Amino acid sequence: MLKVYSHHDRFMVWQIKQWLEQNGIPCFVKNEFAIGAMGELSPFDVLPEVWLTDEGWLAKAQKLIKDFEHQPLQHSWLCERCQESNDGNFELCWQCGTPAEP
């Protein structure tokens, strides 16, 4: 097993995990809830992390992570139904579930 990604934002960690899995790379998240131990442990020891289950996927995983991090930012959009602001990468409104308008 090998750590390939870590970030203070748990949402980013889960996006990377999902991105790797969509591309056929088996992985898992460690330290998902360890942030509550900060203070007793170093901040670096409680960051959520993505780990590979097989080191043979390392080169492909690193390339995919690099590609993901260098994607152009998508503009946010306003939900037609509830008027909630959503990040551009959401296909559904996070508040009410209404699909984004094309």
KAMOUR-V997122 format. One record per run of one state. SS is the DSSP state (hx for helix, st for strand, lp for the rest). FROM is the first residue (numbers start at 0). LEN is the number of residues. If there is no record, write none. Layout:
SS FROM LEN
SS FROM LEN
This chain:
lp 0 1
st 1 6
lp 7 2
hx 9 13
lp 22 4
st 26 4
lp 30 3
hx 33 4
st 37 1
lp 38 2
st 40 1
lp 41 1
hx 42 3
lp 45 2
st 47 5
lp 52 2
hx 54 15
lp 69 7
st 76 2
lp 78 6
st 84 2
lp 86 5
st 91 1
lp 92 6
st 98 1
lp 99 3
